[in-house]
Amino acid sequence: MLIVVEHPLVKVHIATLRDKGTSVDQFRNTLTAVSRLLAYPVLDELPIERHDVTTPLSESVGYRLTKEPILVPVLRAGLGMVEGFRDVIPGAIVSHLGMYRDHETLKPVRYYSNFPSHRDDHPFLLLDPMLATGGSAVDALDYLKHEGARDIRLVSVIAAPEGVHFVSTRHEDVPVFTAQLDTGLDPRGYIIPGLGDAGDRQFGTL
């Protein structure tokens, strides 16, 4: 299931991310801002439980999350989405997943992971700004499910129809959230019009 988050501020931020004249710092800050906006619809159905509190004047009904979410940024581009989500859920656990795309085969190569033990029943948010071919996303979802994760949501900023389709055919139970569905992929597997390489642009390694 694809959910495109429609919000005026999201559209404004996407334009800033696309602009090749956007500086490294501005790109990184804008990616955080978009991620913060995406967090609310992504987290809309998180389970909560009653947790009453004492105010300065009386007792009050309160709530807390039943299980804190696990953020899984795909290194390195996904790191730029973590701060925005942690602004919304400061108690979130971060579990890193290192992957890169072989530029010859366009296949994902996994080189690092640290799945949080004894938390496979928590909600998992897989964070990657660009959902292009879908190869890396599918490999990451395969890994998370192999480790026992059952409640997973894939979150991107820009997505290509090819990537969304590939994920839905391999993991139809995983909802895909994105801020923008673009036209498609070029022959090299890059999203058009896209925003370039999200990792390079936020870390200045152009």
Buried (B, 14 or more C-beta within 10 A) or exposed (E): EBBBBEBEEBEEBBEBBBEEEBEBEEBBBBBBBBBBBBBEBBBEEBEEEEEEEEEEEEEEEEEEBEBBBBBBBBBBBBBBBBBBBBBBBEEBBBBBBBBBBEEEEBEBEBEEBEBBEEBBEBBBBBBBBBBBBBBBBBBBBBBBBEBEBEBBBBBBBBBBBBBBEBBBEBBEEBBBBBBBBBEBBEEEBBBEEBBBBBBBBBBEEE
